Amino acid sequence: MENINLKDYKLTTVDDSAYYIPNFITEDQETYIMEKVNNAPKPKWCQLKNRRVQNWGGTPHTKGLIPEQIPDWLKRFIDQVDSLQVFPSINKPNHVLINEYLSGQGIMPHLDGSLFFPIVSTINCGSHTVLNFYRPLKDEAVISSEKVYSLLLERRSLLILKDKMYTEYMHGIEEITNDIIDDKISNIKLFGSNYQNGITLTRNKRISLTIRNVPRVFKLNLNSIMKK
């Protein structure tokens, strides 16, 4: 996509601020991303309870980022997101978390936290998903079961969250294999007649590229940091 004006893609049905851009990448780019991710060396994968992940650009640490060079194939997509000028010039994206979700896998509601600059952008590949947002609670140990918003994320789309949508609302993906697409989806009107009201969509394997900035970057090695 060329000549994107980000303001044209701001969602008006959620709190400040979320942007949803359909078909941000092409089908060829989607295939290319998934091939690169699937063919990554096995040591790049980290198996979590409910998904597998890859870290590119370095290893996030509670005290900052231990940097590594990002490969050219991935940098081109970082540059594509950065061309939207959503990130400040002093906080350019420097980290990508790649998530692999199989059908039925998800992630508990959570906040990304203060380690990252409060803007997150996500490219979606391979399958749709529904991302839910939950009412912020005073007791962070308790997760609200009340969904405030739900967004349909289509294949090849880009989602950007910032401001309150990043800092105040927990977000998560339910561990289900099918999603009902109806008026409870906050961005449903963007899709026009593409989806019949109440239609069920079946999830497949989804690869997401979460592109962010870690403001604090270490020049020390990992052993030096861990000793502090």
C-alpha positions in Angstrom: 0.0 0.0 0.0 1.2 3.5 -0.8 0.4 7.0 0.4 -1.4 5.9 3.5 -2.8 8.6 5.7 -3.0 7.0 9.1 -5.8 9.3 10.2 -8.1 7.7 7.7 -7.8 4.4 9.5 -8.4 5.5 13.1 -11.2 3.5 14.7 -13.9 5.7 16.1 -15.8 2.9 18.0 -13.1 2.4 20.6 -11.2 4.5 23.1 -8.2 6.6 22.1 -6.4 5.3 20.0 -6.5 2.3 17.6 -5.8 2.1 13.9 -6.8 -0.8 11.6 -5.4 -1.0 8.0 -6.7 -3.9 6.0 -4.5 -5.4 3.3 -1.4 -3.6 4.6 0.8 -6.3 3.0 0.2 -8.3 -0.2 -0.5 -12.0 -0.5 3.1 -12.5 -1.8 4.5 -10.6 1.2 2.4 -12.7 3.5 3.7 -15.9 1.9 7.2 -14.6 2.1 6.9 -13.8 5.8 5.4 -17.2 6.7 8.2 -19.0 4.8 10.9 -17.0 6.6 9.3 -17.6 10.0 8.8 -21.3 9.4 12.3 -21.7 8.2 14.0 -19.9 11.0 16.6 -21.9 12.9 15.2 -24.0 15.7 17.1 -22.1 18.4 15.2 -18.9 17.5 11.9 -20.5 18.7 10.9 -20.3 22.3 8.1 -22.6 23.3 5.6 -21.0 25.7 2.6 -22.7 27.3 0.1 -21.6 24.7 2.2 -20.5 21.6 5.7 -20.3 20.1 7.6 -17.1 19.8 10.7 -15.6 18.1 12.6 -12.5 19.3 14.3 -10.4 16.6 16.4 -7.3 17.4 17.5 -8.6 20.7 16.3 -10.1 24.0 13.9 -7.9 26.0 15.1 -7.7 29.6 13.4 -6.1 32.6 16.1 -3.4 32.5 16.0 -2.9 28.7 16.9 -4.5 25.4 20.0 -6.6 24.8 20.3 -5.7 21.1 21.0 -7.9 18.1 21.0 -7.0 14.4 17.6 -7.5 12.7 17.9 -9.4 9.4 17.2 -7.5 6.1 14.1 -9.5 5.3 12.4 -8.4 8.5 13.7 -4.9 8.4 11.8 -4.2 5.2 8.5 -4.7 7.1 9.7 -2.6 10.0 10.4 0.2 7.5 7.0 -0.3 5.9 5.3 0.3 9.3 7.7 3.1 10.2 6.8 4.9 7.0 3.4 5.6 8.5 5.2 7.9 11.0 3.4 6.5 14.0 6.6 6.1 16.0 8.5 9.3 17.1 11.8 9.8 15.4 13.7 9.1 18.6 11.8 5.9 19.2 12.0 4.0 15.9 11.0 0.3 16.0 13.9 -1.8 17.2 12.3 -5.1 18.2 10.0 -7.6 16.6 8.2 -10.4 18.5 6.9 -13.1 16.2 4.1 -15.2 17.6 2.8 -18.4 16.2 -0.8 -19.3 17.2 -2.3 -22.6 16.2 -6.0 -23.0 16.0 -7.4 -23.0 19.5 -4.4 -21.2 21.0 -4.6 -17.7 22.5 -3.1 -15.4 25.2 -4.4 -14.3 28.5 -5.5 -10.7 28.9 -2.4 -8.6 29.7 -0.7 -5.2 29.4 2.5 -5.0 27.4 4.0 -2.8 30.2 6.5 0.0 30.5 9.5 -1.8 29.0 8.2 -0.8 25.6 7.4 2.6 24.2 3.6 2.9 24.4 2.9 2.1 20.7 2.5 -1.4 19.3 2.0 -2.4 15.7 1.0 -5.9 14.6 1.0 -7.4 11.1 -1.2 -10.5 10.9 -0.5 -13.4 8.6 -2.0 -16.8 7.8 -5.3 -16.5 9.6 -7.7 -14.0 11.1 -8.1 -13.7 14.9 -10.3 -11.7 17.3 -8.4 -9.5 19.8 -10.4 -8.7 22.9 -10.0 -5.7 25.2 -10.9 -5.7 28.9 -11.9 -3.1 31.4 -8.9 -1.9 33.4 -9.0 -2.9 37.1 -7.4 -1.3 40.2 -6.3 -4.7 41.3 -3.9 -5.8 38.5 -3.8 -9.3 39.9 -7.5 -9.8 39.0 -8.4 -10.0 35.3 -11.8 -8.6 34.3 -14.0 -11.0 32.3 -16.0 -8.1 30.9 -15.1 -7.5 27.3 -15.2 -3.8 26.4 -14.1 -4.1 22.7 -13.4 -6.9 20.2 -11.5 -6.3 17.0 -11.5 -8.7 14.0 -7.9 -8.8 12.7 -7.9 -10.1 9.1 -5.0 -11.7 7.3 -2.5 -9.2 5.9 -3.9 -6.4 8.1 -2.0 -4.0 10.4 -3.2 -3.0 13.9 -1.7 -0.1 15.7 -2.5 0.6 19.4 -1.4 3.7 21.4 -2.5 6.0 24.1 -5.3 4.5 26.3 -5.7 1.5 24.1 -2.1 0.6 24.9 -1.7 1.8 28.5 -5.1 1.2 30.1 -6.9 -1.7 28.4 -5.8 -5.3 28.8 -5.9 -7.3 25.6 -6.0 -11.0 24.9 -7.1 -13.7 22.5 -9.5 -16.5 23.6 -8.4 -20.1 23.3 -11.1 -21.1 20.8 -11.1 -22.5 17.2 -14.0 -20.4 15.8 -15.1 -16.8 16.0 -18.6 -15.4 15.6 -18.5 -12.2 13.6 -21.4 -10.0 14.6 -22.1 -6.5 15.9 -20.1 -7.2 19.0 -17.0 -6.7 16.8 -16.1 -3.1 17.2 -14.7 -2.7 13.7 -17.4 -4.7 11.9 -18.7 -1.8 9.9 -15.4 -1.4 8.1 -16.0 -4.7 6.4 -19.3 -3.7 4.7 -21.0 -6.8 3.3 -17.8 -9.0 3.4 -19.2 -10.9 6.3 -22.8 -12.0 6.9 -23.9 -11.0 10.4 -23.4 -13.9 12.7 -21.1 -15.8 10.4 -18.5 -18.2 12.0 -14.9 -18.0 11.0 -12.5 -20.9 11.6 -9.0 -20.1 12.8 -5.9 -21.5 11.1 -2.3 -21.1 12.1 -1.6 -17.4 12.5 1.8 -15.7 12.5 1.9 -12.2 13.9 4.7 -9.7 13.7 4.6 -7.4 16.8 6.8 -4.4 15.9 7.8 -2.1 18.9 10.4 0.1 20.3 12.4 -0.6 23.5 13.6 2.8 24.6 16.4 1.5 26.8 19.1 -0.4 24.8 22.1 -1.9 26.5 25.6 -1.8 25.1 26.8 -4.3 27.7 26.7 -8.0 27.3 24.1 -10.3 28.8 26.4 -11.6 31.6 27.2 -8.1 32.8 23.5 -7.2 33.0 22.5 -10.3 34.8 25.1 -9.7 37.5 23.6 -6.3 38.4 
